[in-house]
Amino acid sequence: MEDGRRELPKPPRRIPSWAVVDDEVTAGSRTTIQPRTAPVQPSRQAKPPRGPGVLAIIPLVVIVLAVGLGAGWVLRSQGQSSGDLSLDTGTVLRATGPSVVRVLASTCAGTGEATGVLFDDGRVLTAASAIRQPVSIAAMTVDGRIRRATVVGTSADGVAVLQMQGSFDISTATLASEAPDAKAERAIIAYDQTGKQSIQRAGTTQEPRALPEFLDPASVGAPVLNRNGHVTGLVTGNTVASGKIIGLDEVRRYAGLEPAVTAEPTGNCLAHGPRTAVQPSLDVAASPLATEIQRLFAAYFRALNQHDFLAMRDTYSHELALTSTDADFVRAHGTSYAFRPVITEVVGTGEKNATARVTFTVLFSPKSTGAKGTTCSRLDLRYRLVREQGRLGIDSATSVASNQSCDTD
């Protein structure tokens, strides 16, 4: 070019790849435009399945909560039911212990001791085996108060209905409104032969405890109680080993105003009371002299209650033993049973003599000397004691106060 500018090279011809080329020139200098490859789209991965939505979950939550609450209610209900079947012995003893009495008797054919339960109007239910052919009977509360009792009658299944003379200002027992559940725990309040009252678990109606496992011979006649302290049964039988529990329906027949019992024949014999030894208690300081006197009167009351005149004479002074006869003994003590003796006074050194004041309760026949138609009295006597050949013996006795009937405090 004349102006000095160089001619720029021409760009090569671009021929579509689909064009047909006929000459060499064209074929040698062409540039082929390659068709665009379509971009490869990434394959979509399958999304994980969607869980149930919130609205779908709500009914499930409601169902779970309902089931949980229902199960909790069942468990609570079962727990409450289980609690209702158990009992607290302390609660039962406080509620019913005062109305459970000790029965003592002088009889011709009975054991002379049992437990009883006091209902309204002075009615006492106990075991008939304790009062067979009675001469005299007394009922004693847990706090030591004593009342004379008479027999209304006895039943074929071993129940005796007594009528207490006088009254106690204590609560009386209550009959249960219905029989206990077969799995409900029961308790028995009873006395032992020493006069101690206690409460024992008796198992259930379905699984009862064997009575000899936990009851004393003096426990026949004891009430069977539910968790509220209400009477659901009574222990009857000649002994605890052969004893049984009669149910609520039977107890109802005897606790009413017209009990279903028959008359019990009155005893006419040299009656005896329980054979259990009676231990005098000391209401004075336990000095050597007082404990010696206590041993003397333990032997005296044991011989008296067993009607062992020879053994009783061994507790006398030499002079009193010589002047006492069998006839005197029978007349004074032939139907007697003495219990609950207390030594309230001891005077003297005991080197040669001493005196002892003793109170006790005695059951006896209404035909006994000085009975005056009654069968139970509280005595307060002062005994003169003499020492002979190293031992103390009873030489005489005088009344400190007039004999008091058991019908009043």
C-alpha positions in Angstrom: 0.0 0.0 0.0 1.3 3.4 -1.0 0.4 5.2 2.2 2.8 2.9 4.0 0.1 1.0 5.9 0.3 -2.7 5.8 -2.8 -4.6 5.0 -4.1 -6.6 7.8 -4.5 -10.4 7.3 -8.0 -11.5 6.7 -9.5 -13.9 9.1 -10.1 -17.3 7.8 -13.5 -18.2 6.5 -15.6 -20.1 8.8 -17.7 -22.7 7.3 -20.3 -24.6 9.1 -19.5 -28.2 9.5 -22.6 -29.1 7.5 -21.4 -27.2 4.4 -20.2 -29.2 1.4 -16.7 -28.2 0.0 -16.0 -28.7 -3.7 -12.6 -27.2 -4.3 -9.3 -27.7 -2.7 -8.6 -24.1 -2.0 -11.7 -23.7 0.0 -11.1 -27.0 1.7 -7.5 -26.1 2.7 -8.2 -22.8 4.3 -11.4 -23.2 6.1 -12.1 -23.4 9.7 -14.8 -25.6 10.9 -17.2 -24.4 13.5 -17.9 -27.4 15.8 -21.4 -27.7 17.0 -21.9 -27.0 20.7 -22.4 -29.9 22.8 -25.4 -29.5 24.9 -24.4 -29.2 28.6 -25.0 -32.4 30.5 -27.6 -31.7 33.1 -26.7 -33.4 36.5 -29.1 -36.1 37.3 -31.4 -35.3 40.1 -31.0 -37.6 43.1 -34.2 -38.9 44.6 -35.2 -37.0 47.7 -35.6 -39.0 50.9 -39.2 -39.7 51.7 -40.7 -37.0 53.8 -41.7 -37.9 57.3 -45.3 -37.3 58.6 -46.2 -33.8 58.9 -46.8 -32.0 62.2 -50.5 -32.4 61.8 -50.0 -36.2 61.3 -47.9 -36.4 64.5 -50.4 -34.7 66.8 -52.9 -37.5 66.9 -50.1 -40.0 67.8 -48.9 -37.8 70.6 -52.4 -37.6 71.9 -52.8 -41.4 71.8 -49.4 -41.9 73.6 -50.3 -39.5 76.3 -53.7 -41.0 76.8 -52.2 -44.5 77.1 -49.6 -43.3 79.5 -52.1 -41.5 81.7 -54.3 -44.5 81.6 -51.4 -46.8 82.6 -50.5 -44.4 85.4 -54.1 -44.3 86.6 -54.1 -48.1 86.7 -50.9 -48.2 88.6 -52.1 -45.6 91.1 -55.4 -47.5 91.4 -53.6 -50.7 92.1 -51.3 -49.0 94.6 -54.3 -47.5 96.4 -56.1 -50.8 96.4 -53.0 -52.5 97.9 -52.7 -49.8 100.5 -56.4 -50.3 101.5 -55.8 -54.0 102.1 -53.0 -53.4 104.6 -53.3 -52.2 108.2 -51.4 -50.4 110.9 -51.3 -52.4 114.1 -50.7 -49.3 116.2 -53.8 -47.6 114.8 -55.9 -50.7 115.3 -54.7 -51.2 118.9 -55.5 -47.6 119.9 -59.0 -47.9 118.3 -60.1 -51.2 119.7 -57.7 -52.2 122.5 -59.8 -50.6 125.3 -62.8 -52.8 124.3 -60.8 -56.0 124.4 -61.1 -57.5 127.9 -59.5 -60.3 129.9 -62.0 -63.0 131.0 -61.3 -64.9 134.2 -63.5 -67.5 135.8 -63.9 -70.0 138.5 -65.6 -73.1 136.9 -66.2 -76.8 137.2 -65.2 -77.7 133.6 -63.7 -74.6 131.9 -60.1 -73.4 131.5 -61.0 -70.3 133.5 -59.2 -67.8 131.2 -59.8 -66.3 127.8 -59.9 -63.0 125.9 -63.2 -61.3 125.2 -64.6 -58.3 123.3 -67.0 -55.8 124.8 -70.0 -54.5 122.7 -72.8 -52.1 123.6 -75.0 -52.8 126.6 -72.3 -54.7 128.4 -72.3 -57.7 126.2 -69.0 -59.6 126.0 -68.3 -62.3 123.4 -65.6 -64.9 124.4 -64.7 -68.6 124.1 -67.2 -71.0 125.7 -64.3 -73.3 126.6 -63.2 -70.8 129.3 -66.5 -70.7 131.3 -68.0 -74.2 131.1 -70.2 -74.8 134.2 -69.3 -71.5 135.7 -69.4 -70.5 139.3 -68.1 -67.0 139.0 -66.8 -64.8 136.2 -65.1 -61.5 135.9 -64.0 -59.2 133.0 -61.0 -57.0 133.4 -59.9 -54.1 131.1 -56.4 -53.4 130.0 -56.1 -50.7 132.7 -57.0 -53.1 135.4 -60.7 -52.3 136.2 -62.8 -55.4 137.0 -66.5 -56.2 136.6 -68.5 -59.2 137.5 -70.2 -61.0 134.6 -72.9 -63.6 134.2 -73.4 -66.1 131.3 -76.2 -65.4 128.9 -75.5 -68.6 127.0 -73.2 -70.6 124.7 -73.3 -71.7 121.1 -72.6 -74.9 119.3 -69.6 -73.3 117.5 -67.9 -72.4 120.8 -69.0 -68.8 121.6 -70.1 -67.6 125.0 -72.1 -64.5 125.5 -71.6 -62.8 128.8 -73.5 -59.9 130.5 -71.2 -57.6 132.4 -72.6 -56.2 135.6 -72.1 -52.5 136.1 -70.4 -50.5 133.3 -67.1 -49.1 132.1 -66.6 -45.6 130.8 -64.7 -47.0 127.8 -65.4 -47.3 124.1 -67.0 -50.5 122.9 -66.2 -52.5 119.9 -67.9 -52.0 116.5 -68.9 -54.8 114.1 -67.6 -54.4 110.5 -70.3 -53.5 107.9 -69.1 -56.2 105.6 -66.8 -59.2 105.5 -63.2 -58.3 104.6 -61.6 -58.7 101.2 -60.0 -62.2 100.9 -56.6 -60.4 100.5 -57.1 -57.8 103.2 -54.8 -58.0 106.2 -56.3 -58.8 109.6 -55.2 -58.4 113.2 -56.0 -60.0 116.5 -55.9 -58.3 119.9 -55.6 -60.8 122.8 -54.2 -61.4 126.3 -51.6 -63.9 127.3 -51.6 -65.9 130.6 -49.6 -63.2 132.4 -52.4 -60.7 131.6 -50.5 -58.7 129.0 -52.5 -57.4 126.0 -50.9 -57.3 122.6 -51.8 -57.1 118.9 -50.7 -59.6 116.3 -51.0 -59.8 112.5 -53.2 -62.7 111.5 -52.7 -62.9 107.8 -55.5 -62.7 105.3 -58.6 -64.8 104.8 -57.0 -66.2 101.7 -53.6 -66.8 103.4 -54.2 -67.0 107.2 -51.4 -67.4 109.7 -51.7 -70.6 111.9 -53.1 -69.5 115.2 -50.6 -71.5 117.4 -47.8 -69.5 115.7 -48.6 -66.3 117.5 -51.4 -66.8 120.1 -51.2 -67.8 123.8 -53.6 -70.3 125.5 -55.4 -67.3 127.0 -56.0 -65.8 123.6 -59.1 -67.9 122.7 -62.1 -65.6 122.4 -60.1 -62.8 120.9 -61.6 -60.6 118.2 -60.4 -60.6 114.6 -60.2 -57.0 113.3 -59.9 -55.1 110.0 -57.8 -52.1 109.2 -60.4 -49.8 110.9 -60.4 -51.9 114.1 -63.9 -53.2 113.4 -64.7 -56.8 114.4 -64.9 -59.3 111.5 -64.5 -62.6 113.4 -63.7 -64.3 116.7 -61.3 -67.0 117.8 -63.1 -70.0 119.2 -62.1 -73.5 120.3 -61.0 -75.5 123.4 -57.4 -74.6 122.8 -55.5 -72.4 120.4 -54.1 -75.5 118.6 -57.6 -76.7 117.8 -59.1 -73.3 117.5 -60.7 -71.6 114.5 -61.9 -68.2 113.4 -65.7 -67.8 113.0 -66.7 -65.1 110.5 -68.7 -61.9 110.6 -72.1 -63.5 109.9 -71.7 -65.8 112.9 -70.5 -63.0 115.2 -73.6 -60.9 114.3 -75.8 -63.7 115.5 -74.3 -63.4 119.0 -73.6 -59.6 119.4 -77.2 -58.5 119.1 -79.8 -58.0 121.8 -81.2 -61.5 121.3 -78.2 -63.8 120.7 -78.7 -67.2 119.2 -77.3 -69.2 122.2 -78.5 -71.8 124.7 -78.3 -71.7 128.5 -75.0 -72.9 130.1 -75.4 -75.1 133.2 -74.2 -73.5 136.4 -71.4 -75.2 138.2 -71.9 -76.9 141.6 -68.5 -78.1 142.7 -65.3 -77.1 144.3 -64.6 -74.8 141.4 -61.2 -73.7 140.2 -59.8 -70.9 138.2 -56.8 -70.8 135.8 -53.8 -73.0 136.7 -51.4 -70.2 135.7 -49.2 -69.0 138.6 -50.1 -65.6 140.0 -47.2 -63.3 140.8 -47.8 -60.5 143.3 -46.5 -57.1 142.3 -44.6 -54.8 144.6 -46.0 -51.3 145.3 -43.1 -50.7 147.7 -39.4 -50.5 147.4 -37.9 -53.9 146.4 -35.9 -54.4 149.6 -34.6 -57.8 150.6 -37.5 -58.2 153.1 -40.1 -57.0 150.5 -38.8 -59.5 147.9 -38.9 -62.3 150.5 -42.5 -61.4 151.3 -43.3 -61.4 147.6 -42.0 -65.0 147.2 -44.0 -66.0 150.2 -47.3 -64.7 148.8 -46.5 -66.1 145.3 -46.5 -69.6 146.9 -49.6 -68.7 149.0 -51.7 -67.7 146.0 -50.5 -70.6 143.8 -51.6 -73.1 146.5 -54.9 -71.2 147.0 -55.8 -71.2 143.3 -54.8 -74.9 142.8 -56.8 -75.8 146.0 -53.7 -77.5 147.4 -54.4 -77.3 151.1 -51.1 -79.0 152.0 -49.0 -76.6 150.0 -51.0 -73.7 151.5 -50.3 -74.9 155.0 -46.6 -74.7 154.2 -46.9 -70.9 153.9 -48.5 -70.7 157.4 -46.8 -70.3 160.8 -46.5 -73.4 162.9 -49.4 -72.4 165.1 -51.8 -71.5 162.3 -51.0 -74.7 160.5 -51.9 -76.8 163.6 -55.2 -75.0 164.0 -56.4 -75.1 160.4 -58.4 -78.0 159.1 -59.5 -79.3 155.7 -63.0 -78.2 156.5 -61.8 -74.7 157.2 -60.0 -74.6 153.9 -63.0 -75.8 151.9 -65.4 -73.4 153.6 -63.1 -70.4 153.1 -61.4 -71.2 149.8 -63.1 -74.2 148.2 -64.4 -72.1 145.2 -62.0 -69.2 145.3 -59.7 -67.9 142.6 -57.5 -65.0 143.5 -55.8 -62.7 141.0 -54.0 -59.4 140.6 -52.4 -59.3 144.1 -50.4 -56.2 145.0 -48.2 -55.8 148.1 -48.8 -52.2 149.1 -47.1 -52.0 152.5 -44.3 -53.7 154.4 -43.5 -52.9 158.0 -40.9 -54.3 160.4 -37.4 -55.7 160.1 -38.4 -59.3 159.5 -35.9 -60.6 162.0 -38.7 -61.9 164.2 -41.9 -60.7 162.6 -43.3 -58.2 160.1 -46.6 -57.1 158.6 -47.6 -56.9 154.9 -50.6 -55.2 153.4 -51.9 -57.0 150.3 -54.8 -56.2 148.0 -56.2 -58.6 145.5 -59.4 -59.6 143.7 -61.1 -63.0 144.4 -63.8 -64.9 142.6 -65.9 -67.3 144.6 -69.3 -69.1 144.8 -72.3 -67.0 145.8 -72.8 -69.7 148.5 -69.4 -69.2 150.1 -69.2 -67.9 153.6 -69.7 -64.1 153.6 -70.5 -64.0 149.9 -73.8 -62.2 150.4 -75.0 -63.2 146.9 -72.1 -61.8 145.0 -69.3 -63.7 143.3 -66.4 -61.2 143.0 -64.8 -58.9 145.6 -61.7 -56.8 146.1 -60.0 -57.5 149.4 -57.5 -55.4 151.4 -55.9 -57.4 154.1 -53.0 -56.9 156.5 -51.1 -60.1 157.3 -49.0 -60.7 160.4 -45.8 -62.7 159.5 -43.5 -64.5 161.9 -40.1 -65.9 161.3 -39.6 -69.5 162.4 -36.6 -71.7 161.6 -35.3 -69.0 159.3 -38.4 -68.5 157.2 -41.4 -66.2 157.3 -44.9 -67.6 157.6 -48.4 -66.2 157.6 -49.7 -66.1 161.2 -53.0 -64.2 160.8 -54.9 -61.7 158.6 -57.3 -58.9 159.3 -59.3 -56.6 157.0 -58.0 -53.1 156.5 -61.2 -52.0 154.7 -64.6 -53.5 153.9 -64.7 -55.9 151.0 -65.6 -54.0 147.8 -67.8 -55.5 145.1 -66.3 -55.8 141.6 -69.4 -54.1 140.2 -68.0 -50.6 140.9 -64.6 -48.9 140.8 
